[in-house]
Amino acid sequence: MRAFLYWQIRLLLRPFLAPWVPLWLQRFWSTAAALGTKGPPGLRSEAVTATLQRLTPVNAQSGRAILYLHGGAYVLGGPGSHAKLAGQVAHAASATGYFCDYRLAPEHPHPAALDDALAAYRHLLDQGLKHIALAGDSAGGGLALATAMAIRDAKLSPPSALVLLSPWVDLTLSGESHKTRARRDPMLRTAWLEFGAQSYAYGQPQNDPLISPLSGDLAGLPPMLIHVGSEEILLSDSERLAERARAAGVTVQLKVYDGLWHDFHAHAGMLTESDQALTEIGAFLKQHLS
């Protein structure tokens, strides 16, 4: 199954994630490709606000909440492509998930996504929720980290934990793995990420800490779990983030999954390693949301 999924991604998804493909087609195809992924059984979805969906798994326990921020290089993604993954994370933690359908670039560059994520977090606080984790994949992982920094700087009640799946935290694309994993990554290419970075930054410095949170002050952030595949061009983002967060006094767990690729968690129910990773995520979140 691992080899089948690897080649399916490389042949059917990667060709569409390129700056020369029209953005409308990238968005359409990323949603279509997610039709083959699985959400947890019995997941209920309902709108909370115009940009926030509540995802309630059958095992959700009262008082546990996860605000999920999706990937897509800030230019694509939404409930159609990522809600099932968010539901899997919520189910693993026996928590209620909240999916933030933040505005996308280039129509809405930075700080639109960050403003939407922060507004969603404030909404959850206003509802009286006290145990909230931030989670996200790829660009959503970077956005979750930037949101945690903005929450800290605004002196709001902090999130209980951060779960970052293959996070994209350096939009300057300076990581060594952009070179060492260029041929091995079945999904991502650096040229596409550069397109996303330029669309999101839109003339602002790409090393701005709230755009590339790897360059920001990480002190005072909550416990952090980072998952990444050994074959992806964003491997260096996770490795450097773990190193800098530890140096800032943050409790960090970094797990590199050998032989796996970007966002492999989306293959829950099909790939044993994805199921194992979600079990680990669930245990981490249950510990910090209790």
Backbone as CSV, one residue per row, in Angstrom:
resi,resn,N_x,N_y,N_z,CA_x,CA_y,CA_z,C_x,C_y,C_z
1,MET,0.836,-1.212,0.000,0.000,0.000,0.000,0.870,1.261,0.000
2,ARG,2.013,1.228,0.715,2.871,2.402,0.752,3.341,2.773,-0.663
3,ALA,3.806,1.776,-1.402,4.302,2.041,-2.756,3.180,2.533,-3.667
4,PHE,1.987,1.948,-3.520,0.847,2.372,-4.330,0.512,3.835,-4.075
5,LEU,0.447,4.232,-2.804,0.117,5.605,-2.454,1.216,6.569,-2.908
6,TYR,2.459,6.163,-2.765,3.574,7.001,-3.201,3.435,7.355,-4.681
7,TRP,3.209,6.353,-5.505,3.133,6.594,-6.944,1.829,7.272,-7.345
8,GLN,0.772,7.023,-6.600,-0.483,7.724,-6.858,-0.304,9.222,-6.652
9,ILE,0.375,9.594,-5.569,0.635,11.006,-5.288,1.557,11.604,-6.343
10,ARG,2.612,10.886,-6.646,3.612,11.406,-7.579,3.042,11.598,-8.985
11,LEU,2.179,10.693,-9.420,1.670,10.725,-10.787,0.377,11.511,-10.940
12,LEU,-0.456,11.536,-9.886,-1.782,12.126,-10.020,-1.959,13.466,-9.293
13,LEU,-1.150,13.733,-8.274,-1.305,14.983,-7.531,-0.175,15.971,-7.818
14,ARG,1.053,15.514,-7.743,2.201,16.413,-7.896,2.169,17.233,-9.193
15,PRO,1.761,16.667,-10.329,1.764,17.473,-11.554,0.889,18.718,-11.479
16,PHE,-0.119,18.695,-10.609,-1.036,19.834,-10.509,-0.557,20.882,-9.506
17,LEU,0.387,20.502,-8.627,0.916,21.451,-7.647,2.164,22.093,-8.227
18,ALA,1.920,23.032,-9.116,2.999,23.697,-9.846,2.558,25.107,-10.201
19,PRO,3.485,26.060,-10.196,3.101,27.454,-10.448,2.583,27.701,-11.853
20,TRP,2.878,26.796,-12.799,2.408,26.989,-14.173,1.013,26.421,-14.399
21,VAL,0.434,25.761,-13.388,-0.935,25.259,-13.477,-1.886,26.346,-12.980
22,PRO,-2.949,26.662,-13.705,-3.889,27.694,-13.235,-4.371,27.404,-11.815
23,LEU,-4.465,28.451,-11.010,-4.787,28.266,-9.600,-6.155,27.627,-9.409
24,TRP,-7.120,27.963,-10.262,-8.447,27.358,-10.120,-8.362,25.848,-10.301
25,LEU,-7.480,25.399,-11.191,-7.332,23.962,-11.415,-6.594,23.307,-10.257
26,GLN,-5.605,23.978,-9.696,-4.933,23.460,-8.496,-5.947,23.255,-7.370
27,ARG,-6.802,24.261,-7.182,-7.781,24.169,-6.089,-8.794,23.059,-6.336
28,PHE,-9.261,22.965,-7.560,-10.218,21.915,-7.892,-9.592,20.537,-7.685
29,TRP,-8.382,20.351,-8.186,-7.776,19.022,-8.151,-7.388,18.611,-6.740
30,SER,-6.970,19.558,-5.913,-6.621,19.210,-4.536,-7.842,18.724,-3.768
31,THR,-8.994,19.302,-4.068,-10.232,18.828,-3.433,-10.651,17.482,-3.996
32,ALA,-10.524,17.320,-5.311,-10.883,16.046,-5.928,-9.991,14.922,-5.412
33,ALA,-8.693,15.198,-5.232,-7.766,14.171,-4.764,-8.108,13.705,-3.355
34,ALA,-8.710,14.586,-2.557,-9.048,14.228,-1.179,-10.258,13.307,-1.091
35,LEU,-10.961,13.108,-2.193,-12.111,12.206,-2.171,-11.702,10.784,-1.814
36,GLY,-10.438,10.455,-2.070,-9.963,9.113,-1.761,-9.493,8.928,-0.338
37,THR,-9.510,9.993,0.478,-9.091,9.871,1.871,-10.297,9.543,2.745
38,LYS,-10.030,9.157,3.984,-11.085,8.691,4.883,-11.151,9.554,6.142
39,GLY,-12.355,9.929,6.514,-12.578,10.552,7.804,-12.974,9.500,8.816
40,PRO,-13.026,9.841,10.087,-13.448,8.871,11.095,-14.935,8.565,10.963
41,PRO,-15.369,7.382,11.339,-16.795,7.046,11.214,-17.664,7.909,12.120
42,GLY,-18.810,8.320,11.589,-19.771,9.060,12.398,-19.435,10.507,12.648
43,LEU,-18.479,11.072,11.918,-18.099,12.473,12.140,-19.239,13.398,11.714
44,ARG,-19.627,14.323,12.605,-20.672,15.296,12.313,-20.047,16.670,12.071
45,SER,-20.554,17.369,11.073,-20.033,18.684,10.727,-21.162,19.702,10.726
46,GLU,-20.895,20.880,11.279,-21.890,21.955,11.273,-21.171,23.298,11.289
47,ALA,-21.766,24.279,10.649,-21.183,25.616,10.598,-21.366,26.315,11.942
48,VAL,-20.321,26.975,12.381,-20.364,27.765,13.607,-20.391,29.246,13.256
49,THR,-19.478,29.653,12.384,-19.464,31.009,11.828,-19.209,30.871,10.331
50,ALA,-19.066,31.992,9.657,-18.834,31.946,8.209,-17.529,31.251,7.859
51,THR,-16.556,31.266,8.765,-15.254,30.666,8.476,-14.879,29.549,9.443
52,LEU,-15.832,29.075,10.237,-15.504,28.070,11.252,-16.533,26.938,11.230
53,GLN,-16.044,25.712,11.119,-16.881,24.518,11.166,-16.570,23.733,12.430
54,ARG,-17.614,23.179,13.055,-17.425,22.270,14.182,-17.449,20.833,13.660
55,LEU,-16.428,20.067,14.007,-16.322,18.666,13.617,-16.398,17.829,14.884
56,THR,-17.480,17.072,15.024,-17.710,16.329,16.256,-17.615,14.830,15.993
57,PRO,-16.549,14.180,16.451,-16.468,12.725,16.326,-17.351,12.047,17.363
58,VAL,-17.625,10.780,17.155,-18.542,10.068,18.045,-17.983,9.932,19.456
59,ASN,-16.665,10.026,19.607,-16.048,9.831,20.927,-15.644,11.143,21.597
60,ALA,-16.151,12.267,21.087,-15.740,13.569,21.633,-16.116,13.700,23.104
61,GLN,-15.173,14.181,23.902,-15.409,14.422,25.322,-15.549,15.925,25.564
62,SER,-16.447,16.271,26.430,-16.733,17.670,26.713,-15.479,18.389,27.224
63,GLY,-15.278,19.602,26.736,-14.198,20.434,27.238,-12.913,20.344,26.464
64,ARG,-12.813,19.401,25.519,-11.604,19.270,24.705,-11.865,19.861,23.324
65,ALA,-11.024,20.787,22.898,-11.225,21.433,21.607,-9.896,21.529,20.854
66,ILE,-9.979,21.358,19.548,-8.816,21.497,18.674,-9.179,22.455,17.553
67,LEU,-8.429,23.523,17.423,-8.593,24.443,16.296,-7.635,23.993,15.209
68,TYR,-8.190,23.566,14.058,-7.373,22.993,12.989,-7.230,23.984,11.840
69,LEU,-5.973,24.145,11.390,-5.638,25.048,10.289,-5.029,24.224,9.157
70,HIS,-5.628,24.299,7.985,-5.278,23.406,6.889,-4.076,23.887,6.088
71,GLY,-3.477,22.942,5.361,-2.382,23.249,4.468,-2.857,23.648,3.083
72,GLY,-1.876,23.840,2.189,-2.177,24.240,0.822,-1.372,25.438,0.356
73,ALA,-0.192,25.651,0.994,0.713,26.744,0.604,0.047,28.114,0.659
74,TYR,-0.990,28.252,1.461,-1.750,29.491,1.639,-2.564,29.882,0.416
75,VAL,-2.546,29.065,-0.656,-3.261,29.425,-1.881,-4.400,28.460,-2.210
76,LEU,-4.450,27.322,-1.535,-5.540,26.382,-1.778,-5.840,25.626,-0.491
77,GLY,-6.881,24.820,-0.544,-7.287,24.041,0.621,-8.531,24.607,1.278
78,GLY,-9.200,23.756,2.018,-10.421,24.122,2.714,-11.095,22.866,3.230
79,PRO,-12.352,22.963,3.642,-13.036,21.778,4.179,-13.072,20.609,3.203
80,GLY,-13.234,20.894,1.907,-13.318,19.813,0.943,-12.055,18.997,0.832
81,SER,-10.915,19.610,1.084,-9.641,18.903,0.956,-9.057,18.440,2.290
82,HIS,-9.422,19.104,3.402,-8.726,18.832,4.654,-9.622,18.521,5.856
83,ALA,-10.941,18.608,5.717,-11.792,18.400,6.893,-11.715,16.966,7.410
84,LYS,-11.525,16.006,6.507,-11.432,14.617,6.967,-10.171,14.392,7.794
85,LEU,-9.069,15.004,7.395,-7.847,14.913,8.196,-8.042,15.577,9.547
86,ALA,-8.655,16.754,9.559,-8.939,17.425,10.832,-9.830,16.555,11.714
87,GLY,-10.806,15.887,11.089,-11.674,14.992,11.843,-10.921,13.813,12.430
88,GLN,-9.944,13.302,11.695,-9.130,12.191,12.204,-8.324,12.628,13.426
89,VAL,-7.782,13.828,13.388,-7.030,14.334,14.530,-7.954,14.505,15.738
90,ALA,-9.140,15.066,15.514,-10.096,15.244,16.613,-10.515,13.899,17.192
91,HIS,-10.781,12.934,16.318,-11.185,11.600,16.778,-10.076,10.951,17.597
92,ALA,-8.833,11.082,17.153,-7.709,10.488,17.874,-7.587,11.051,19.281
93,ALA,-7.962,12.321,19.444,-7.851,12.985,20.741,-9.142,12.937,21.547
94,SER,-10.187,12.301,21.009,-11.511,12.299,21.658,-11.950,13.725,21.967
95,ALA,-11.767,14.596,20.987,-12.041,16.021,21.169,-12.957,16.527,20.066
96,THR,-13.505,17.704,20.267,-14.263,18.383,19.224,-13.296,19.217,18.388
97,GLY,-13.369,19.047,17.076,-12.520,19.816,16.190,-13.231,21.053,15.677
98,TYR,-12.473,22.093,15.452,-12.991,23.322,14.849,-12.101,23.646,13.648
99,PHE,-12.692,23.625,12.476,-11.948,23.796,11.231,-12.067,25.236,10.769
100,CYS,-10.920,25.915,10.676,-10.907,27.322,10.254,-10.695,27.391,8.749
101,ASP,-11.700,27.837,8.036,-11.627,27.998,6.577,-11.147,29.417,6.281
102,TYR,-9.871,29.648,6.549,-9.318,31.000,6.444,-9.209,31.451,4.985
103,ARG,-9.135,32.745,4.801,-9.045,33.318,3.457,-7.698,32.973,2.820
104,LEU,-7.732,32.800,1.504,-6.562,32.343,0.768,-5.924,33.470,-0.038
105,ALA,-4.606,33.334,-0.229,-3.862,34.196,-1.149,-3.972,33.599,-2.558
106,PRO,-3.722,34.375,-3.583,-3.294,35.779,-3.555,-4.430,36.779,-3.385
107,GLU,-5.691,36.303,-3.417,-6.804,37.237,-3.252,-6.740,37.932,-1.887
108,HIS,-6.290,37.181,-0.878,-6.232,37.712,0.486,-4.858,37.381,1.079
109,PRO,-3.854,38.227,0.852,-2.510,37.940,1.368,-2.420,38.148,2.874
110,HIS,-1.229,37.856,3.407,-0.967,38.089,4.820,-1.291,39.545,5.172
111,PRO,-1.980,39.790,6.300,-2.227,38.870,7.424,-3.633,38.262,7.452
112,ALA,-4.299,38.121,6.304,-5.695,37.663,6.313,-5.837,36.305,6.996
113,ALA,-5.000,35.327,6.629,-5.110,33.994,7.222,-4.869,34.044,8.723
114,LEU,-3.864,34.809,9.135,-3.559,34.931,10.563,-4.695,35.626,11.298
115,ASP,-5.258,36.662,10.708,-6.390,37.352,11.336,-7.569,36.400,11.516
116,ASP,-7.839,35.571,10.506,-8.959,34.633,10.593,-8.710,33.572,11.665
117,ALA,-7.474,33.063,11.727,-7.145,32.049,12.732,-7.252,32.631,14.140
118,LEU,-6.769,33.843,14.311,-6.830,34.481,15.625,-8.278,34.788,16.010
119,ALA,-9.092,35.195,15.045,-10.513,35.446,15.322,-11.217,34.156,15.718
120,ALA,-10.865,33.047,15.057,-11.463,31.757,15.406,-11.084,31.354,16.830
121,TYR,-9.823,31.574,17.193,-9.384,31.235,18.551,-10.106,32.101,19.590
122,ARG,-10.221,33.386,19.307,-10.948,34.265,20.226,-12.405,33.811,20.384
123,HIS,-13.008,33.352,19.277,-14.391,32.874,19.337,-14.502,31.678,20.284
124,LEU,-13.560,30.766,20.199,-13.599,29.596,21.082,-13.420,30.010,22.544
125,LEU,-12.542,30.976,22.791,-12.392,31.481,24.159,-13.692,32.119,24.642
126,ASP,-14.354,32.866,23.765,-15.608,33.528,24.131,-16.710,32.524,24.444
127,GLN,-16.595,31.305,23.881,-17.578,30.267,24.174,-17.303,29.564,25.497
128,GLY,-16.257,29.988,26.173,-15.938,29.427,27.478,-15.018,28.223,27.440
129,LEU,-14.472,27.891,26.274,-13.569,26.749,26.187,-12.223,27.104,26.809
130,LYS,-11.728,26.226,27.665,-10.494,26.500,28.392,-9.336,25.608,27.956
131,HIS,-9.638,24.479,27.307,-8.602,23.548,26.886,-8.653,23.449,25.368
132,ILE,-7.827,24.243,24.708,-7.820,24.334,23.253,-6.411,24.043,22.751
133,ALA,-6.297,23.137,21.812,-5.026,22.887,21.136,-5.092,23.478,19.739
134,LEU,-3.956,23.903,19.225,-3.840,24.331,17.833,-3.162,23.214,17.051
135,ALA,-3.720,22.889,15.897,-3.135,21.855,15.052,-3.208,22.305,13.603
136,GLY,-2.274,21.818,12.800,-2.295,22.158,11.390,-1.270,21.366,10.626
137,ASP,-1.490,21.273,9.323,-0.554,20.576,8.449,0.016,21.562,7.434
138,SER,1.286,21.362,7.078,1.947,22.120,6.030,1.862,23.627,6.322
139,ALA,1.299,24.420,5.402,1.136,25.848,5.675,0.287,26.061,6.922
140,GLY,-0.679,25.189,7.147,-1.493,25.289,8.351,-0.693,25.063,9.616
141,GLY,0.353,24.236,9.532,1.239,24.077,10.674,2.006,25.355,10.954
142,GLY,2.496,25.999,9.903,3.154,27.284,10.086,2.205,28.336,10.613
143,LEU,0.979,28.326,10.112,-0.032,29.283,10.568,-0.401,29.023,12.025
144,ALA,-0.469,27.757,12.428,-0.749,27.435,13.829,0.354,27.981,14.731
145,LEU,1.598,27.854,14.297,2.714,28.375,15.080,2.658,29.898,15.151
146,ALA,2.413,30.550,14.023,2.301,32.011,14.016,1.128,32.474,14.878
147,THR,0.024,31.718,14.845,-1.142,32.065,15.664,-0.810,31.957,17.141
148,ALA,-0.071,30.911,17.518,0.333,30.759,18.919,1.204,31.926,19.359
149,MET,2.072,32.380,18.478,2.909,33.539,18.794,2.061,34.794,18.953
150,ALA,1.072,34.974,18.065,0.191,36.139,18.155,-0.671,36.086,19.411
151,ILE,-1.115,34.901,19.786,-1.889,34.733,21.022,-1.048,35.124,22.230
152,ARG,0.181,34.658,22.244,1.103,35.004,23.346,1.324,36.512,23.423
153,ASP,1.571,37.126,22.273,1.877,38.554,22.261,0.656,39.399,22.625
154,ALA,-0.547,38.858,22.339,-1.780,39.564,22.702,-2.201,39.280,24.139
155,LYS,-1.428,38.431,24.822,-1.680,38.064,26.222,-3.056,37.419,26.407
156,LEU,-3.466,36.639,25.418,-4.689,35.854,25.552,-4.380,34.557,26.303
157,SER,-5.420,33.890,26.768,-5.234,32.582,27.387,-4.571,31.651,26.375
158,PRO,-3.450,31.022,26.714,-2.679,30.289,25.714,-3.302,28.946,25.362
159,PRO,-3.008,28.447,24.177,-3.432,27.086,23.832,-2.712,26.064,24.703
160,SER,-3.317,24.906,24.837,-2.747,23.865,25.691,-1.597,23.130,25.018
161,ALA,-1.616,23.084,23.686,-0.601,22.326,22.958,-0.629,22.730,21.495
162,LEU,0.452,22.379,20.791,0.553,22.565,19.351,0.868,21.219,18.705
163,VAL,0.122,20.883,17.655,0.412,19.695,16.853,0.660,20.161,15.433
164,LEU,1.879,19.950,14.934,2.300,20.464,13.641,2.702,19.296,12.743
165,LEU,1.957,19.111,11.656,2.175,17.994,10.739,2.877,18.516,9.487
166,SER,4.091,18.076,9.266,4.884,18.538,8.120,4.820,20.058,7.993
167,PRO,5.099,20.801,9.060,4.843,22.254,9.032,5.776,22.997,8.086
168,TRP,5.207,23.995,7.416,5.978,24.911,6.575,6.147,26.186,7.369
169,VAL,7.324,26.377,7.933,7.554,27.495,8.846,8.619,28.463,8.343
170,ASP,9.211,28.173,7.174,10.241,29.037,6.600,9.892,29.329,5.152
171,LEU,9.234,30.466,4.909,8.815,30.812,3.552,9.939,31.422,2.734
172,THR,11.142,31.528,3.328,12.310,31.900,2.529,12.901,30.683,1.833
173,LEU,12.437,29.493,2.190,12.835,28.238,1.533,14.337,27.998,1.635
174,SER,14.901,28.269,2.805,16.349,28.156,2.987,16.788,26.793,3.518
175,GLY,15.848,25.895,3.796,16.200,24.605,4.360,16.995,23.728,3.399
176,GLU,17.948,22.986,3.942,18.814,22.127,3.130,18.032,21.045,2.402
177,SER,16.931,20.599,2.993,16.166,19.499,2.381,15.485,19.903,1.075
178,HIS,15.397,21.207,0.789,14.895,21.611,-0.522,15.826,21.097,-1.622
179,LYS,17.089,20.881,-1.277,18.043,20.319,-2.230,18.152,18.799,-2.079
180,THR,18.306,18.344,-0.852,18.583,16.923,-0.639,17.379,16.029,-0.883
181,ARG,16.160,16.579,-0.790,14.952,15.770,-0.973,14.190,16.137,-2.253
182,ALA,14.773,16.964,-3.088,14.058,17.452,-4.271,13.577,16.316,-5.168
183,ARG,14.388,15.291,-5.349,14.009,14.177,-6.221,13.187,13.129,-5.489
184,ARG,13.286,13.113,-4.181,12.637,12.060,-3.399,11.209,12.410,-2.980
185,ASP,10.890,13.693,-2.873,9.560,14.115,-2.442,8.550,13.834,-3.550
186,PRO,7.536,12.993,-3.285,6.569,12.654,-4.337,5.475,13.701,-4.533
187,MET,5.388,14.676,-3.637,4.273,15.626,-3.691,4.700,17.052,-3.998
188,LEU,5.685,17.559,-3.282,5.998,18.984,-3.315,7.212,19.286,-4.171
189,ARG,7.181,20.474,-4.769,8.355,21.019,-5.451,8.584,22.437,-4.933
190,THR,9.845,22.817,-4.837,10.192,24.119,-4.274,9.591,25.264,-5.085
191,ALA,9.517,25.111,-6.401,8.962,26.180,-7.240,7.513,26.486,-6.871
192,TRP,6.744,25.461,-6.511,5.355,25.688,-6.117,5.281,26.399,-4.768
193,LEU,6.150,26.001,-3.835,6.166,26.666,-2.538,6.604,28.125,-2.677
194,GLU,7.509,28.399,-3.599,7.908,29.790,-3.835,6.727,30.599,-4.366
195,PHE,5.920,29.984,-5.220,4.700,30.631,-5.706,3.764,30.941,-4.530
196,GLY,3.585,29.965,-3.631,2.736,30.188,-2.467,3.291,31.257,-1.547
197,ALA,4.610,31.240,-1.334,5.236,32.220,-0.448,5.074,33.638,-0.991
198,GLN,5.305,33.809,-2.281,5.163,35.130,-2.877,3.709,35.600,-2.876
199,SER,2.786,34.664,-3.101,1.364,35.015,-3.092,0.912,35.447,-1.710
200,TYR,1.400,34.753,-0.685,0.984,35.037,0.689,1.656,36.302,1.215
201,ALA,2.969,36.418,1.002,3.686,37.600,1.497,3.295,38.853,0.714
202,TYR,3.105,38.720,-0.575,2.610,39.794,-1.447,3.416,41.078,-1.263
203,GLY,4.737,40.934,-1.381,5.610,42.100,-1.280,6.149,42.367,0.108
204,GLN,5.573,41.739,1.121,6.106,41.877,2.470,7.318,40.949,2.622
205,PRO,8.189,41.210,3.575,9.373,40.359,3.750,8.971,38.915,4.082
206,GLN,9.506,37.977,3.328,9.139,36.579,3.548,9.758,36.018,4.825
207,ASN,10.708,36.749,5.423,11.276,36.322,6.703,10.615,37.005,7.894
208,ASP,9.532,37.739,7.662,8.754,38.316,8.763,8.347,37.184,9.707
209,PRO,8.525,37.334,11.021,8.247,36.241,11.952,6.818,35.703,11.907
210,LEU,5.856,36.531,11.513,4.479,36.047,11.435,4.163,35.445,10.070
211,ILE,5.096,35.547,9.134,4.987,34.865,7.847,5.840,33.607,7.855
212,SER,7.073,33.735,8.345,7.986,32.602,8.541,8.261,32.480,10.033
213,PRO,7.388,31.809,10.789,7.531,31.804,12.251,8.807,31.129,12.748
214,LEU,9.509,30.394,11.893,10.793,29.832,12.300,11.761,30.935,12.722
215,SER,11.610,32.131,12.145,12.515,33.234,12.453,12.057,34.053,13.651
216,GLY,10.942,33.673,14.263,10.388,34.456,15.360,10.846,33.996,16.728
217,ASP,10.385,34.691,17.748,10.662,34.366,19.144,9.725,33.234,19.564
218,LEU,10.287,32.092,19.901,9.481,30.913,20.239,9.303,30.736,21.746
219,ALA,9.897,31.590,22.533,9.815,31.455,23.989,8.368,31.585,24.460
220,GLY,8.031,30.770,25.448,6.713,30.866,26.058,5.606,30.153,25.316
221,LEU,5.937,29.385,24.281,4.912,28.653,23.546,4.582,27.345,24.259
222,PRO,3.407,26.784,23.996,2.997,25.561,24.677,3.755,24.340,24.155
223,PRO,3.603,23.183,24.827,4.239,21.950,24.352,3.875,21.670,22.896
224,MET,4.844,21.149,22.169,4.744,21.047,20.725,5.071,19.622,20.272
225,LEU,4.210,19.059,19.422,4.478,17.775,18.767,4.616,18.034,17.280
226,ILE,5.737,17.599,16.696,6.008,17.796,15.276,6.174,16.447,14.612
227,HIS,5.424,16.201,13.550,5.579,15.014,12.725,6.018,15.427,11.327
228,VAL,6.916,14.659,10.737,7.378,14.958,9.384,7.855,13.663,8.741
229,GLY,7.775,13.596,7.418,8.272,12.450,6.687,9.724,12.647,6.295
230,SER,10.474,11.568,6.226,11.897,11.674,5.905,12.140,12.045,4.450
231,GLU,11.126,11.915,3.590,11.328,12.111,2.159,10.901,13.482,1.654
232,GLU,10.489,14.368,2.523,9.895,15.613,2.030,10.860,16.796,2.066
233,ILE,10.642,17.711,1.148,11.524,18.866,1.055,11.370,19.809,2.247
234,LEU,10.338,19.624,3.053,10.153,20.444,4.248,10.732,19.798,5.501
235,LEU,11.496,18.726,5.344,12.095,18.060,6.501,12.917,19.034,7.336
236,SER,13.714,19.875,6.695,14.571,20.821,7.433,13.760,21.822,8.243
237,ASP,12.560,22.169,7.767,11.718,23.087,8.540,11.412,22.493,9.908
238,SER,11.029,21.233,9.937,10.692,20.583,11.206,11.914,20.418,12.091
239,GLU,13.021,20.008,11.507,14.229,19.788,12.299,14.731,21.085,12.912
240,ARG,14.753,22.158,12.141,15.212,23.447,12.669,14.238,24.016,13.687
241,LEU,12.938,23.817,13.441,11.947,24.300,14.396,12.117,23.609,15.742
242,ALA,12.290,22.292,15.736,12.468,21.566,16.991,13.706,22.063,17.722
243,GLU,14.789,22.273,16.996,16.038,22.741,17.605,15.869,24.127,18.214
244,ARG,15.250,25.043,17.496,15.116,26.410,17.990,14.088,26.509,19.116
245,ALA,13.035,25.688,19.031,12.045,25.703,20.108,12.656,25.181,21.409
246,ARG,13.436,24.113,21.329,14.101,23.596,22.540,15.044,24.640,23.118
247,ALA,15.783,25.331,22.243,16.701,26.370,22.710,15.956,27.505,23.400
248,ALA,14.682,27.695,23.029,13.858,28.749,23.647,13.132,28.260,24.893
249,GLY,13.364,27.009,25.278,12.753,26.474,26.488,11.407,25.824,26.300
250,VAL,11.018,25.551,25.039,9.731,24.930,24.750,9.883,23.409,24.793
251,THR,8.902,22.736,25.355,8.885,21.271,25.346,8.489,20.793,23.960
252,VAL,9.345,19.992,23.326,9.139,19.595,21.937,9.322,18.090,21.780
253,GLN,8.429,17.482,21.022,8.616,16.118,20.542,8.651,16.166,19.016
254,LEU,9.728,15.679,18.435,9.864,15.604,16.983,9.936,14.140,16.577
255,LYS,9.075,13.734,15.627,9.089,12.368,15.112,9.239,12.436,13.597
256,VAL,10.339,11.855,13.098,10.570,11.757,11.662,10.191,10.346,11.228
257,TYR,9.208,10.236,10.343,8.718,8.935,9.886,9.494,8.515,8.644
258,ASP,10.264,7.453,8.820,11.169,7.007,7.769,10.413,6.531,6.531
259,GLY,10.844,7.022,5.373,10.284,6.584,4.104,8.964,7.226,3.725
260,LEU,8.474,8.152,4.543,7.164,8.743,4.275,7.293,10.180,3.783
261,TRP,6.181,10.695,3.319,6.153,11.939,2.560,5.277,12.973,3.256
262,HIS,5.131,14.101,2.595,4.389,15.232,3.124,2.926,14.862,3.394
263,ASP,2.453,15.252,4.585,1.040,15.057,4.951,0.580,13.603,4.846
264,PHE,1.446,12.662,5.179,1.071,11.249,5.095,-0.058,10.894,6.051
265,HIS,-0.320,11.738,7.032,-1.428,11.484,7.969,-2.776,11.414,7.256
266,ALA,-2.863,12.027,6.080,-4.125,12.026,5.333,-4.522,10.627,4.875
267,HIS,-3.611,9.666,4.964,-3.900,8.305,4.521,-4.354,7.416,5.682
268,ALA,-4.879,8.032,6.722,-5.417,7.259,7.841,-6.474,6.288,7.334
269,GLY,-6.436,5.076,7.864,-7.365,4.045,7.433,-6.881,3.271,6.227
270,MET,-5.767,3.725,5.619,-5.195,3.044,4.462,-3.740,2.658,4.680
271,LEU,-3.033,3.419,5.512,-1.613,3.216,5.724,-1.361,3.022,7.221
272,THR,-0.711,1.931,7.560,-0.483,1.598,8.969,0.256,2.710,9.695
273,GLU,1.270,3.273,9.052,2.051,4.331,9.697,1.208,5.568,9.976
274,SER,0.254,5.857,9.118,-0.632,6.995,9.351,-1.497,6.748,10.586
275,ASP,-2.012,5.544,10.720,-2.815,5.208,11.896,-1.983,5.283,13.165
276,GLN,-0.742,4.805,13.094,0.145,4.862,14.258,0.451,6.306,14.636
277,ALA,0.669,7.142,13.628,0.955,8.556,13.891,-0.230,9.234,14.560
278,LEU,-1.429,8.929,14.107,-2.614,9.528,14.721,-2.803,9.044,16.146
279,THR,-2.474,7.802,16.423,-2.536,7.306,17.796,-1.587,8.094,18.692
280,GLU,-0.390,8.378,18.173,0.585,9.166,18.933,0.078,10.590,19.146
281,ILE,-0.514,11.166,18.109,-1.082,12.514,18.231,-2.194,12.523,19.274
282,GLY,-3.057,11.513,19.229,-4.155,11.435,20.187,-3.662,11.366,21.619
283,ALA,-2.637,10.552,21.862,-2.102,10.423,23.218,-1.511,11.747,23.697
284,PHE,-0.800,12.435,22.809,-0.219,13.727,23.157,-1.298,14.744,23.507
285,LEU,-2.338,14.819,22.680,-3.392,15.794,22.896,-4.217,15.462,24.148
286,LYS,-4.506,14.193,24.365,-5.250,13.819,25.567,-4.497,14.212,26.830
287,GLN,-3.162,14.059,26.787,-2.347,14.437,27.944,-2.463,15.925,28.233
288,HIS,-2.447,16.750,27.184,-2.389,18.192,27.390,-3.759,18.863,27.400
289,LEU,-4.800,18.152,26.984,-6.148,18.723,27.017,-6.930,18.261,28.253
290,SER,-6.341,17.433,29.064,-7.045,16.906,30.239,-7.230,18.028,31.269
